[in-house]
Amino acid sequence: MLAYRMIPPEYTEEYEIKHVSFGRPHVVLLGAGASYAAFPNGDKNGRKLPLLKDFVEVIGLEHLMSEANIQLPFDDFEAIYSRIALDPDLTSVKGRIDTAVYTYFESLELPEGPTLYDHLILSLRRKDVIATFNWDPFLWNACHRNRSTASPPSILFLHGSVAIGRCDNCKIVLSRSQVHCKCGRAIEPVPILFPVTKKNYNSDAAIAAHWRNLQRALKECWAFTIFGYSAPKTDVEAVALLKEGWGRVNDRNLEEIEIIDIKNEDSLRASWDQFIHTHHYTVKRSYFESWLAEHPRRSCEAIWAQNMDCMFIQPFTPPRNSSFEQLHAWFKPRIDAESAG
Ligand SMILES: [Zn+2]
């Protein structure tokens, strides 16, 4: 009698392009480290993205520090801002800091060629979700400039963004640059939430809705990528909400968690322990080594093929340092296969 053995098909690029089966989302969470990695030389005009340690210098808040009687060094903006926010005598200084920060972030412009954020948006499908803690306009604007090539994933702003506003009548989020909604109502800016322990995520209807959407997506997702987010001290509330969305670690033993960060693995493992089931996580040093970069628009399918179907998979990466034309041409067969299926 002949014995038949199942031989899995070879994981070629053609196989990856054709296999579009997932409805469950890939959720990507972006922290300050992601925008920093995406724009290492700053914006189009060389304006830098601040980190907490150089925030005061980059935004140019030194004069307000001396008004608030805060001495050098200014290397912990989280602590400085918390102190100012709690002091009723510094309400006016706080107001001017808020305005200066908003104005600075609003002035940032995307560089002309494709950036890491353009790659990220093109590498996810409409079912997927990017949730960001960053205020900068880059992610939103990158969605806009790629939308004629592919529908972007859902974008959620967990701490607000200078790029968005909301219409309370239609309950939608729109570009802040649009002054009026289609219904005729003026667009309200969505505030940016500063680093204080009690952020009050319910104070803005759009931010509250984005948190609810993220929690729903986390419950459903098959892959969760945490990129450049180190859960700072003032984000206790955020981590608790993420955890509530993710659920019990023992119920999530098959899903893939991926951490993209330059920190050492022990400290990352300690930060994300409540999310990680035994060994089901990987740490990548750079976005370009991630599931998204190596299996664009097919990340969930590729993780399934490797972990569940035990296939030997290899990466298929889009061209880096290319023009938009070349990048969009590379993605086209993948996007076409999705609508064909
Ligand atoms: Zn409206």
py3Dmol code that shows the C-alpha trace and the ligand (Angstrom):
import py3Dmol

protein = """\
ATOM      1  CA  MET A   1       0.000   0.000   0.000  1.00  0.00           C
ATOM      2  CA  LEU A   2       1.220   3.457  -0.826  1.00  0.00           C
ATOM      3  CA  ALA A   3       1.625   5.879   2.049  1.00  0.00           C
ATOM      4  CA  TYR A   4       0.899   9.470   1.285  1.00  0.00           C
ATOM      5  CA  ARG A   5       2.633  12.236   3.113  1.00  0.00           C
ATOM      6  CA  MET A   6       1.419  15.833   3.102  1.00  0.00           C
ATOM      7  CA  ILE A   7       4.136  18.060   1.731  1.00  0.00           C
ATOM      8  CA  PRO A   8       3.372  21.721   2.441  1.00  0.00           C
ATOM      9  CA  PRO A   9       3.578  23.958  -0.610  1.00  0.00           C
ATOM     10  CA  GLU A  10       6.699  26.006  -0.985  1.00  0.00           C
ATOM     11  CA  TYR A  11       6.370  29.511   0.479  1.00  0.00           C
ATOM     12  CA  THR A  12       7.172  31.564  -2.588  1.00  0.00           C
ATOM     13  CA  GLU A  13       6.445  35.243  -3.170  1.00  0.00           C
ATOM     14  CA  GLU A  14       3.583  34.232  -5.446  1.00  0.00           C
ATOM     15  CA  TYR A  15       2.153  32.033  -2.677  1.00  0.00           C
ATOM     16  CA  GLU A  16       2.344  34.921  -0.195  1.00  0.00           C
ATOM     17  CA  ILE A  17       0.702  37.385  -2.588  1.00  0.00           C
ATOM     18  CA  LYS A  18      -2.187  35.024  -3.369  1.00  0.00           C
ATOM     19  CA  HIS A  19      -2.991  33.889   0.159  1.00  0.00           C
ATOM     20  CA  VAL A  20      -5.287  36.514   1.660  1.00  0.00           C
ATOM     21  CA  SER A  21      -7.392  34.873   4.330  1.00  0.00           C
ATOM     22  CA  PHE A  22      -7.330  36.861   7.547  1.00  0.00           C
ATOM     23  CA  GLY A  23     -10.158  39.006   8.851  1.00  0.00           C
ATOM     24  CA  ARG A  24      -8.596  39.337  12.288  1.00  0.00           C
ATOM     25  CA  PRO A  25      -6.498  42.485  12.642  1.00  0.00           C
ATOM     26  CA  HIS A  26      -2.824  43.078  13.166  1.00  0.00           C
ATOM     27  CA  VAL A  27      -2.635  45.847  15.799  1.00  0.00           C
ATOM     28  CA  VAL A  28       0.413  48.124  15.854  1.00  0.00           C
ATOM     29  CA  LEU A  29       1.065  50.392  18.833  1.00  0.00           C
ATOM     30  CA  LEU A  30       3.406  53.336  18.238  1.00  0.00           C
ATOM     31  CA  GLY A  31       5.306  55.230  20.915  1.00  0.00           C
ATOM     32  CA  ALA A  32       7.730  58.159  20.708  1.00  0.00           C
ATOM     33  CA  GLY A  33      10.526  55.793  19.630  1.00  0.00           C
ATOM     34  CA  ALA A  34       8.633  54.954  16.414  1.00  0.00           C
ATOM     35  CA  SER A  35       8.374  58.546  15.186  1.00  0.00           C
ATOM     36  CA  TYR A  36      11.981  59.051  16.226  1.00  0.00           C
ATOM     37  CA  ALA A  37      13.105  56.020  14.193  1.00  0.00           C
ATOM     38  CA  ALA A  38      10.965  57.099  11.236  1.00  0.00           C
ATOM     39  CA  PHE A  39      12.303  60.657  11.153  1.00  0.00           C
ATOM     40  CA  PRO A  40      15.892  60.452  12.431  1.00  0.00           C
ATOM     41  CA  ASN A  41      16.752  63.721  10.676  1.00  0.00           C
ATOM     42  CA  GLY A  42      13.569  65.492  11.699  1.00  0.00           C
ATOM     43  CA  ASP A  43      10.912  66.764   9.339  1.00  0.00           C
ATOM     44  CA  LYS A  44      11.146  68.085   5.778  1.00  0.00           C
ATOM     45  CA  ASN A  45      12.823  71.265   7.073  1.00  0.00           C
ATOM     46  CA  GLY A  46      15.148  69.527   9.536  1.00  0.00           C
ATOM     47  CA  ARG A  47      12.992  70.349  12.584  1.00  0.00           C
ATOM     48  CA  LYS A  48      13.718  67.712  15.200  1.00  0.00           C
ATOM     49  CA  LEU A  49      11.240  65.482  16.994  1.00  0.00           C
ATOM     50  CA  PRO A  50      11.778  65.993  20.712  1.00  0.00           C
ATOM     51  CA  LEU A  51      12.305  63.199  23.236  1.00  0.00           C
ATOM     52  CA  LEU A  52      11.498  63.714  26.932  1.00  0.00           C
ATOM     53  CA  LYS A  53      15.171  64.390  27.666  1.00  0.00           C
ATOM     54  CA  ASP A  54      15.600  67.236  25.121  1.00  0.00           C
ATOM     55  CA  PHE A  55      11.991  68.403  24.944  1.00  0.00           C
ATOM     56  CA  VAL A  56      12.575  71.857  26.505  1.00  0.00           C
ATOM     57  CA  GLU A  57      15.506  72.708  24.184  1.00  0.00           C
ATOM     58  CA  VAL A  58      13.951  71.371  20.969  1.00  0.00           C
ATOM     59  CA  ILE A  59      10.624  73.188  21.431  1.00  0.00           C
ATOM     60  CA  GLY A  60      12.382  76.265  22.873  1.00  0.00           C
ATOM     61  CA  LEU A  61      10.695  76.438  26.278  1.00  0.00           C
ATOM     62  CA  GLU A  62      13.699  77.740  28.278  1.00  0.00           C
ATOM     63  CA  HIS A  63      12.175  81.168  28.976  1.00  0.00           C
ATOM     64  CA  LEU A  64       9.016  79.543  30.379  1.00  0.00           C
ATOM     65  CA  MET A  65      11.170  77.318  32.607  1.00  0.00           C
ATOM     66  CA  SER A  66      12.802  80.359  34.190  1.00  0.00           C
ATOM     67  CA  GLU A  67       9.377  81.978  34.615  1.00  0.00           C
ATOM     68  CA  ALA A  68       8.215  78.842  36.436  1.00  0.00           C
ATOM     69  CA  ASN A  69      11.418  78.954  38.504  1.00  0.00           C
ATOM     70  CA  ILE A  70      12.605  75.579  37.235  1.00  0.00           C
ATOM     71  CA  GLN A  71      16.377  75.129  37.204  1.00  0.00           C
ATOM     72  CA  LEU A  72      18.595  73.152  34.858  1.00  0.00           C
ATOM     73  CA  PRO A  73      18.850  70.320  33.904  1.00  0.00           C
ATOM     74  CA  PHE A  74      15.607  70.107  31.933  1.00  0.00           C
ATOM     75  CA  ASP A  75      16.139  66.459  31.054  1.00  0.00           C
ATOM     76  CA  ASP A  76      12.883  65.043  32.432  1.00  0.00           C
ATOM     77  CA  PHE A  77       9.983  66.864  30.808  1.00  0.00           C
ATOM     78  CA  GLU A  78       7.533  64.373  32.277  1.00  0.00           C
ATOM     79  CA  ALA A  79       8.488  65.404  35.843  1.00  0.00           C
ATOM     80  CA  ILE A  80       8.753  69.118  34.951  1.00  0.00           C
ATOM     81  CA  TYR A  81       5.343  69.227  33.300  1.00  0.00           C
ATOM     82  CA  SER A  82       3.653  67.263  36.098  1.00  0.00           C
ATOM     83  CA  ARG A  83       5.026  69.774  38.614  1.00  0.00           C
ATOM     84  CA  ILE A  84       3.811  72.798  36.609  1.00  0.00           C
ATOM     85  CA  ALA A  85       0.390  71.253  35.997  1.00  0.00           C
ATOM     86  CA  LEU A  86      -0.153  70.693  39.727  1.00  0.00           C
ATOM     87  CA  ASP A  87       0.770  74.252  40.750  1.00  0.00           C
ATOM     88  CA  PRO A  88      -2.240  76.629  40.619  1.00  0.00           C
ATOM     89  CA  ASP A  89       0.139  79.644  40.468  1.00  0.00           C
ATOM     90  CA  LEU A  90       1.562  78.373  37.175  1.00  0.00           C
ATOM     91  CA  THR A  91      -1.688  78.090  35.220  1.00  0.00           C
ATOM     92  CA  SER A  92      -0.659  80.855  32.821  1.00  0.00           C
ATOM     93  CA  VAL A  93       2.803  79.335  32.196  1.00  0.00           C
ATOM     94  CA  LYS A  94       1.173  75.944  31.629  1.00  0.00           C
ATOM     95  CA  GLY A  95      -1.189  77.492  29.058  1.00  0.00           C
ATOM     96  CA  ARG A  96       1.741  79.008  27.166  1.00  0.00           C
ATOM     97  CA  ILE A  97       3.696  75.731  27.228  1.00  0.00           C
ATOM     98  CA  ASP A  98       0.632  73.917  25.839  1.00  0.00           C
ATOM     99  CA  THR A  99       0.285  76.439  23.002  1.00  0.00           C
ATOM    100  CA  ALA A 100       4.007  76.422  22.162  1.00  0.00           C
ATOM    101  CA  VAL A 101       4.087  72.617  22.013  1.00  0.00           C
ATOM    102  CA  TYR A 102       0.941  72.368  19.886  1.00  0.00           C
ATOM    103  CA  THR A 103       2.274  75.030  17.480  1.00  0.00           C
ATOM    104  CA  TYR A 104       5.641  73.281  17.169  1.00  0.00           C
ATOM    105  CA  PHE A 105       4.133  69.880  16.355  1.00  0.00           C
ATOM    106  CA  GLU A 106       1.633  71.455  13.974  1.00  0.00           C
ATOM    107  CA  SER A 107       4.492  73.010  12.001  1.00  0.00           C
ATOM    108  CA  LEU A 108       6.145  69.635  11.267  1.00  0.00           C
ATOM    109  CA  GLU A 109       5.993  68.488   7.640  1.00  0.00           C
ATOM    110  CA  LEU A 110       6.563  65.066   6.085  1.00  0.00           C
ATOM    111  CA  PRO A 111       9.780  64.683   4.076  1.00  0.00           C
ATOM    112  CA  GLU A 112       9.086  64.345   0.339  1.00  0.00           C
ATOM    113  CA  GLY A 113      10.162  60.764  -0.370  1.00  0.00           C
ATOM    114  CA  PRO A 114       8.747  57.586   1.204  1.00  0.00           C
ATOM    115  CA  THR A 115       9.418  57.357   4.945  1.00  0.00           C
ATOM    116  CA  LEU A 116       9.161  54.448   7.366  1.00  0.00           C
ATOM    117  CA  TYR A 117       5.583  55.600   8.083  1.00  0.00           C
ATOM    118  CA  ASP A 118       4.679  55.309   4.380  1.00  0.00           C
ATOM    119  CA  HIS A 119       6.060  51.738   4.442  1.00  0.00           C
ATOM    120  CA  LEU A 120       4.112  50.988   7.626  1.00  0.00           C
ATOM    121  CA  ILE A 121       0.789  52.230   6.267  1.00  0.00           C
ATOM    122  CA  LEU A 122       1.189  50.399   2.960  1.00  0.00           C
ATOM    123  CA  SER A 123       2.120  47.205   4.812  1.00  0.00           C
ATOM    124  CA  LEU A 124      -1.214  46.972   6.616  1.00  0.00           C
ATOM    125  CA  ARG A 125      -4.708  46.310   5.252  1.00  0.00           C
ATOM    126  CA  ARG A 126      -7.995  48.010   6.026  1.00  0.00           C
ATOM    127  CA  LYS A 127      -8.822  45.399   8.697  1.00  0.00           C
ATOM    128  CA  ASP A 128      -5.659  46.365  10.624  1.00  0.00           C
ATOM    129  CA  VAL A 129      -5.132  49.063  13.231  1.00  0.00           C
ATOM    130  CA  ILE A 130      -2.364  51.502  14.102  1.00  0.00           C
ATOM    131  CA  ALA A 131      -2.769  53.127  17.518  1.00  0.00           C
ATOM    132  CA  THR A 132      -0.314  55.889  18.298  1.00  0.00           C
ATOM    133  CA  PHE A 133       0.656  57.855  21.380  1.00  0.00           C
ATOM    134  CA  ASN A 134       2.365  60.455  19.186  1.00  0.00           C
ATOM    135  CA  TRP A 135       1.008  63.959  18.587  1.00  0.00           C
ATOM    136  CA  ASP A 136       2.872  64.639  15.364  1.00  0.00           C
ATOM    137  CA  PRO A 137       0.992  64.908  12.048  1.00  0.00           C
ATOM    138  CA  PHE A 138       3.207  62.399  10.188  1.00  0.00           C
ATOM    139  CA  LEU A 139       1.107  59.239  10.420  1.00  0.00           C
ATOM    140  CA  TRP A 140      -2.127  60.962   9.426  1.00  0.00           C
ATOM    141  CA  ASN A 141      -0.479  62.799   6.542  1.00  0.00           C
ATOM    142  CA  ALA A 142       1.271  59.632   5.360  1.00  0.00           C
ATOM    143  CA  CYS A 143      -2.155  57.932   5.220  1.00  0.00           C
ATOM    144  CA  HIS A 144      -3.411  60.728   3.031  1.00  0.00           C
ATOM    145  CA  ARG A 145      -0.601  60.626   0.534  1.00  0.00           C
ATOM    146  CA  ASN A 146      -0.914  56.845   0.014  1.00  0.00           C
ATOM    147  CA  ARG A 147      -4.680  56.512   0.006  1.00  0.00           C
ATOM    148  CA  SER A 148      -5.076  56.493  -3.774  1.00  0.00           C
ATOM    149  CA  THR A 149      -2.905  53.361  -3.865  1.00  0.00           C
ATOM    150  CA  ALA A 150      -4.548  51.451  -0.996  1.00  0.00           C
ATOM    151  CA  SER A 151      -7.150  52.013   1.713  1.00  0.00           C
ATOM    152  CA  PRO A 152      -5.256  52.715   4.913  1.00  0.00           C
ATOM    153  CA  PRO A 153      -5.675  50.753   8.155  1.00  0.00           C
ATOM    154  CA  SER A 154      -7.673  52.345  11.010  1.00  0.00           C
ATOM    155  CA  ILE A 155      -5.634  55.005  12.754  1.00  0.00           C
ATOM    156  CA  LEU A 156      -6.262  55.681  16.442  1.00  0.00           C
ATOM    157  CA  PHE A 157      -4.777  58.610  18.356  1.00  0.00           C
ATOM    158  CA  LEU A 158      -4.502  57.680  22.028  1.00  0.00           C
ATOM    159  CA  HIS A 159      -3.105  61.012  23.199  1.00  0.00           C
ATOM    160  CA  GLY A 160      -4.661  63.197  20.486  1.00  0.00           C
ATOM    161  CA  SER A 161      -2.823  64.672  17.507  1.00  0.00           C
ATOM    162  CA  VAL A 162      -2.267  68.079  15.963  1.00  0.00           C
ATOM    163  CA  ALA A 163      -3.404  66.616  12.617  1.00  0.00           C
ATOM    164  CA  ILE A 164      -6.985  65.859  13.569  1.00  0.00           C
ATOM    165  CA  GLY A 165     -10.226  67.535  14.537  1.00  0.00           C
ATOM    166  CA  ARG A 166     -13.703  66.178  15.186  1.00  0.00           C
ATOM    167  CA  CYS A 167     -17.281  66.938  14.160  1.00  0.00           C
ATOM    168  CA  ASP A 168     -19.561  66.393  17.145  1.00  0.00           C
ATOM    169  CA  ASN A 169     -22.583  66.308  14.895  1.00  0.00           C
ATOM    170  CA  CYS A 170     -21.362  63.456  12.634  1.00  0.00           C
ATOM    171  CA  LYS A 171     -19.177  61.903  15.379  1.00  0.00           C
ATOM    172  CA  ILE A 172     -16.218  61.615  13.030  1.00  0.00           C
ATOM    173  CA  VAL A 173     -12.558  62.534  13.014  1.00  0.00           C
ATOM    174  CA  LEU A 174     -11.307  64.656  10.123  1.00  0.00           C
ATOM    175  CA  SER A 175      -8.193  66.542   9.066  1.00  0.00           C
ATOM    176  CA  ARG A 176      -7.711  69.580  11.240  1.00  0.00           C
ATOM    177  CA  SER A 177      -6.806  71.528   8.100  1.00  0.00           C
ATOM    178  CA  GLN A 178     -10.418  71.158   6.973  1.00  0.00           C
ATOM    179  CA  VAL A 179     -12.206  74.069   8.638  1.00  0.00           C
ATOM    180  CA  HIS A 180     -15.760  72.781   8.227  1.00  0.00           C
ATOM    181  CA  CYS A 181     -17.315  69.330   8.136  1.00  0.00           C
ATOM    182  CA  LYS A 182     -19.529  68.304   5.194  1.00  0.00           C
ATOM    183  CA  CYS A 183     -22.545  68.915   7.442  1.00  0.00           C
ATOM    184  CA  GLY A 184     -21.532  72.560   7.748  1.00  0.00           C
ATOM    185  CA  ARG A 185     -20.400  72.422  11.374  1.00  0.00           C
ATOM    186  CA  ALA A 186     -17.025  73.933  12.345  1.00  0.00           C
ATOM    187  CA  ILE A 187     -14.405  71.309  13.212  1.00  0.00           C
ATOM    188  CA  GLU A 188     -13.238  71.190  16.844  1.00  0.00           C
ATOM    189  CA  PRO A 189      -9.518  70.503  17.305  1.00  0.00           C
ATOM    190  CA  VAL A 190      -8.775  67.266  19.173  1.00  0.00           C
ATOM    191  CA  PRO A 191      -6.519  68.214  22.104  1.00  0.00           C
ATOM    192  CA  ILE A 192      -3.131  66.662  22.740  1.00  0.00           C
ATOM    193  CA  LEU A 193      -2.795  64.993  26.144  1.00  0.00           C
ATOM    194  CA  PHE A 194       0.318  65.959  28.079  1.00  0.00           C
ATOM    195  CA  PRO A 195       2.443  63.688  30.305  1.00  0.00           C
ATOM    196  CA  VAL A 196       0.616  63.874  33.621  1.00  0.00           C
ATOM    197  CA  THR A 197      -0.441  60.819  35.611  1.00  0.00           C
ATOM    198  CA  LYS A 198      -4.177  61.493  35.370  1.00  0.00           C
ATOM    199  CA  LYS A 199      -4.794  62.149  31.669  1.00  0.00           C
ATOM    200  CA  ASN A 200      -8.551  61.761  31.671  1.00  0.00           C
ATOM    201  CA  TYR A 201      -9.062  59.883  28.433  1.00  0.00           C
ATOM    202  CA  ASN A 202     -12.786  60.621  28.623  1.00  0.00           C
ATOM    203  CA  SER A 203     -12.382  64.405  28.431  1.00  0.00           C
ATOM    204  CA  ASP A 204     -12.423  64.339  24.627  1.00  0.00           C
ATOM    205  CA  ALA A 205     -15.082  62.324  22.785  1.00  0.00           C
ATOM    206  CA  ALA A 206     -12.774  61.407  19.881  1.00  0.00           C
ATOM    207  CA  ILE A 207      -9.925  60.211  22.131  1.00  0.00           C
ATOM    208  CA  ALA A 208     -12.363  58.177  24.273  1.00  0.00           C
ATOM    209  CA  ALA A 209     -13.769  56.528  21.126  1.00  0.00           C
ATOM    210  CA  HIS A 210     -10.264  55.726  19.858  1.00  0.00           C
ATOM    211  CA  TRP A 211      -9.454  53.953  23.142  1.00  0.00           C
ATOM    212  CA  ARG A 212     -12.650  51.896  22.908  1.00  0.00           C
ATOM    213  CA  ASN A 213     -11.803  50.937  19.316  1.00  0.00           C
ATOM    214  CA  LEU A 214      -8.308  49.891  20.337  1.00  0.00           C
ATOM    215  CA  GLN A 215      -9.610  47.701  23.150  1.00  0.00           C
ATOM    216  CA  ARG A 216     -12.003  46.007  20.733  1.00  0.00           C
ATOM    217  CA  ALA A 217      -9.201  45.470  18.201  1.00  0.00           C
ATOM    218  CA  LEU A 218      -6.890  44.035  20.864  1.00  0.00           C
ATOM    219  CA  LYS A 219      -9.518  41.470  21.807  1.00  0.00           C
ATOM    220  CA  GLU A 220      -9.762  40.318  18.184  1.00  0.00           C
ATOM    221  CA  CYS A 221      -6.196  40.654  16.956  1.00  0.00           C
ATOM    222  CA  TRP A 222      -3.935  37.842  15.780  1.00  0.00           C
ATOM    223  CA  ALA A 223      -0.726  39.875  15.951  1.00  0.00           C
ATOM    224  CA  PHE A 224       0.265  42.781  18.189  1.00  0.00           C
ATOM    225  CA  THR A 225       3.357  44.868  17.437  1.00  0.00           C
ATOM    226  CA  ILE A 226       4.630  47.351  20.010  1.00  0.00           C
ATOM    227  CA  PHE A 227       6.978  49.784  18.297  1.00  0.00           C
ATOM    228  CA  GLY A 228       9.103  52.270  20.276  1.00  0.00           C
ATOM    229  CA  TYR A 229       6.765  52.492  23.241  1.00  0.00           C
ATOM    230  CA  SER A 230       8.300  52.022  26.661  1.00  0.00           C
ATOM    231  CA  ALA A 231       5.226  52.648  28.879  1.00  0.00           C
ATOM    232  CA  PRO A 232       6.560  55.707  30.746  1.00  0.00           C
ATOM    233  CA  LYS A 233       5.697  56.368  34.406  1.00  0.00           C
ATOM    234  CA  THR A 234       2.803  58.715  33.645  1.00  0.00           C
ATOM    235  CA  ASP A 235       1.144  56.131  31.404  1.00  0.00           C
ATOM    236  CA  VAL A 236      -0.052  53.745  34.133  1.00  0.00           C
ATOM    237  CA  GLU A 237      -3.636  54.343  33.050  1.00  0.00           C
ATOM    238  CA  ALA A 238      -2.754  53.609  29.413  1.00  0.00           C
ATOM    239  CA  VAL A 239      -1.048  50.322  30.257  1.00  0.00           C
ATOM    240  CA  ALA A 240      -4.058  49.283  32.386  1.00  0.00           C
ATOM    241  CA  LEU A 241      -6.414  49.981  29.454  1.00  0.00           C
ATOM    242  CA  LEU A 242      -4.179  48.065  27.036  1.00  0.00           C
ATOM    243  CA  LYS A 243      -4.103  45.143  29.425  1.00  0.00           C
ATOM    244  CA  GLU A 244      -7.873  45.186  29.836  1.00  0.00           C
ATOM    245  CA  GLY A 245      -8.232  45.046  26.041  1.00  0.00           C
ATOM    246  CA  TRP A 246      -5.672  42.253  25.647  1.00  0.00           C
ATOM    247  CA  GLY A 247      -7.257  40.116  28.398  1.00  0.00           C
ATOM    248  CA  ARG A 248      -5.702  37.252  30.353  1.00  0.00           C
ATOM    249  CA  VAL A 249      -2.288  36.068  29.205  1.00  0.00           C
ATOM    250  CA  ASN A 250      -3.353  32.411  29.463  1.00  0.00           C
ATOM    251  CA  ASP A 251      -6.216  32.990  27.046  1.00  0.00           C
ATOM    252  CA  ARG A 252      -3.849  34.417  24.441  1.00  0.00           C
ATOM    253  CA  ASN A 253      -1.279  31.684  23.965  1.00  0.00           C
ATOM    254  CA  LEU A 254      -1.247  31.470  20.168  1.00  0.00           C
ATOM    255  CA  GLU A 255      -1.209  35.076  19.102  1.00  0.00           C
ATOM    256  CA  GLU A 256       2.089  36.697  18.201  1.00  0.00           C
ATOM    257  CA  ILE A 257       3.493  39.662  20.120  1.00  0.00           C
ATOM    258  CA  GLU A 258       6.362  41.498  18.515  1.00  0.00           C
ATOM    259  CA  ILE A 259       8.347  44.276  20.148  1.00  0.00           C
ATOM    260  CA  ILE A 260      10.394  46.647  17.998  1.00  0.00           C
ATOM    261  CA  ASP A 261      12.806  48.492  20.246  1.00  0.00           C
ATOM    262  CA  ILE A 262      16.470  49.239  20.758  1.00  0.00           C
ATOM    263  CA  LYS A 263      16.348  48.628  24.545  1.00  0.00           C
ATOM    264  CA  ASN A 264      17.767  45.423  25.992  1.00  0.00           C
ATOM    265  CA  GLU A 265      15.540  42.370  25.988  1.00  0.00           C
ATOM    266  CA  ASP A 266      15.367  41.937  29.783  1.00  0.00           C
ATOM    267  CA  SER A 267      13.975  45.419  30.354  1.00  0.00           C
ATOM    268  CA  LEU A 268      11.489  44.989  27.470  1.00  0.00           C
ATOM    269  CA  ARG A 269      10.399  41.625  28.801  1.00  0.00           C
ATOM    270  CA  ALA A 270       9.856  43.251  32.246  1.00  0.00           C
ATOM    271  CA  SER A 271       7.808  46.135  30.745  1.00  0.00           C
ATOM    272  CA  TRP A 272       5.514  43.837  28.772  1.00  0.00           C
ATOM    273  CA  ASP A 273       5.369  40.819  31.051  1.00  0.00           C
ATOM    274  CA  GLN A 274       1.618  41.135  31.588  1.00  0.00           C
ATOM    275  CA  PHE A 275       1.092  40.666  27.844  1.00  0.00           C
ATOM    276  CA  ILE A 276       3.507  37.915  27.024  1.00  0.00           C
ATOM    277  CA  HIS A 277       2.710  34.220  27.271  1.00  0.00           C
ATOM    278  CA  THR A 278       5.862  32.157  27.959  1.00  0.00           C
ATOM    279  CA  HIS A 279       7.802  32.359  24.714  1.00  0.00           C
ATOM    280  CA  HIS A 280       5.286  33.735  22.205  1.00  0.00           C
ATOM    281  CA  TYR A 281       7.020  37.005  21.477  1.00  0.00           C
ATOM    282  CA  THR A 282       9.921  38.261  19.450  1.00  0.00           C
ATOM    283  CA  VAL A 283      12.101  41.332  19.788  1.00  0.00           C
ATOM    284  CA  LYS A 284      13.301  43.150  16.670  1.00  0.00           C
ATOM    285  CA  ARG A 285      15.871  45.924  16.669  1.00  0.00           C
ATOM    286  CA  SER A 286      14.435  47.714  13.666  1.00  0.00           C
ATOM    287  CA  TYR A 287      11.105  48.061  11.871  1.00  0.00           C
ATOM    288  CA  PHE A 288      12.724  46.605   8.746  1.00  0.00           C
ATOM    289  CA  GLU A 289      13.196  43.240  10.502  1.00  0.00           C
ATOM    290  CA  SER A 290       9.554  43.087  11.594  1.00  0.00           C
ATOM    291  CA  TRP A 291       6.707  40.847  10.335  1.00  0.00           C
ATOM    292  CA  LEU A 292       5.199  43.901   8.646  1.00  0.00           C
ATOM    293  CA  ALA A 293       8.324  44.813   6.726  1.00  0.00           C
ATOM    294  CA  GLU A 294       9.096  41.206   5.745  1.00  0.00           C
ATOM    295  CA  HIS A 295       5.530  40.171   4.872  1.00  0.00           C
ATOM    296  CA  PRO A 296       3.738  43.393   3.931  1.00  0.00           C
ATOM    297  CA  ARG A 297      -0.076  43.191   3.908  1.00  0.00           C
ATOM    298  CA  ARG A 298       0.251  39.445   4.709  1.00  0.00           C
ATOM    299  CA  SER A 299       1.710  39.573   8.217  1.00  0.00           C
ATOM    300  CA  CYS A 300      -1.103  37.591   9.914  1.00  0.00           C
ATOM    301  CA  GLU A 301      -1.107  34.972   7.139  1.00  0.00           C
ATOM    302  CA  ALA A 302       2.700  34.650   7.327  1.00  0.00           C
ATOM    303  CA  ILE A 303       2.662  34.214  11.125  1.00  0.00           C
ATOM    304  CA  TRP A 304       0.006  31.519  10.709  1.00  0.00           C
ATOM    305  CA  ALA A 305       2.001  29.774   7.979  1.00  0.00           C
ATOM    306  CA  GLN A 306       5.095  29.679  10.173  1.00  0.00           C
ATOM    307  CA  ASN A 307       3.596  28.963  13.608  1.00  0.00           C
ATOM    308  CA  MET A 308       0.536  26.863  12.767  1.00  0.00           C
ATOM    309  CA  ASP A 309       1.302  25.278   9.384  1.00  0.00           C
ATOM    310  CA  CYS A 310       5.021  24.898  10.181  1.00  0.00           C
ATOM    311  CA  MET A 311       6.033  26.213   6.797  1.00  0.00           C
ATOM    312  CA  PHE A 312       9.537  27.432   6.166  1.00  0.00           C
ATOM    313  CA  ILE A 313       8.898  31.044   5.245  1.00  0.00           C
ATOM    314  CA  GLN A 314      11.212  33.645   3.822  1.00  0.00           C
ATOM    315  CA  PRO A 315      10.915  37.432   3.739  1.00  0.00           C
ATOM    316  CA  PHE A 316       9.705  39.498   0.774  1.00  0.00           C
ATOM    317  CA  THR A 317      10.549  43.109   1.420  1.00  0.00           C
ATOM    318  CA  PRO A 318       9.578  46.217  -0.533  1.00  0.00           C
ATOM    319  CA  PRO A 319      12.385  48.406  -1.920  1.00  0.00           C
ATOM    320  CA  ARG A 320      13.864  50.911   0.497  1.00  0.00           C
ATOM    321  CA  ASN A 321      15.161  54.324  -0.536  1.00  0.00           C
ATOM    322  CA  SER A 322      12.928  54.166  -3.591  1.00  0.00           C
ATOM    323  CA  SER A 323      10.514  56.661  -5.130  1.00  0.00           C
ATOM    324  CA  PHE A 324       6.780  56.532  -4.389  1.00  0.00           C
ATOM    325  CA  GLU A 325       6.257  55.247  -7.921  1.00  0.00           C
ATOM    326  CA  GLN A 326       8.571  52.264  -7.347  1.00  0.00           C
ATOM    327  CA  LEU A 327       7.149  51.573  -3.915  1.00  0.00           C
ATOM    328  CA  HIS A 328       3.528  51.647  -5.085  1.00  0.00           C
ATOM    329  CA  ALA A 329       4.406  49.446  -8.077  1.00  0.00           C
ATOM    330  CA  TRP A 330       5.903  46.856  -5.710  1.00  0.00           C
ATOM    331  CA  PHE A 331       2.730  46.799  -3.623  1.00  0.00           C
ATOM    332  CA  LYS A 332       0.325  46.658  -6.571  1.00  0.00           C
ATOM    333  CA  PRO A 333       0.175  42.845  -7.059  1.00  0.00           C
ATOM    334  CA  ARG A 334      -0.564  42.423  -3.340  1.00  0.00           C
ATOM    335  CA  ILE A 335      -3.327  45.024  -3.358  1.00  0.00           C
ATOM    336  CA  ASP A 336      -4.808  43.585  -6.585  1.00  0.00           C
ATOM    337  CA  ALA A 337      -4.857  40.060  -5.111  1.00  0.00           C
ATOM    338  CA  GLU A 338      -6.877  41.329  -2.148  1.00  0.00           C
ATOM    339  CA  SER A 339      -9.718  42.649  -4.271  1.00  0.00           C
ATOM    340  CA  ALA A 340      -9.606  39.573  -6.520  1.00  0.00           C
ATOM    341  CA  GLY A 341     -10.099  37.221  -3.580  1.00  0.00           C
TER     342      GLY A 341
END
"""
ligand_1 = """\
1
ZN
Zn -20.338 66.864 10.500
"""
view = py3Dmol.view(width=600, height=400)
view.addModel(protein, "pdb")
view.setStyle({"model": 0}, {"cartoon": {"style": "trace"}})
view.addModel(ligand_1, "xyz")
view.setStyle({"model": 1}, {"stick": {}})
view.zoomTo()
view.show()
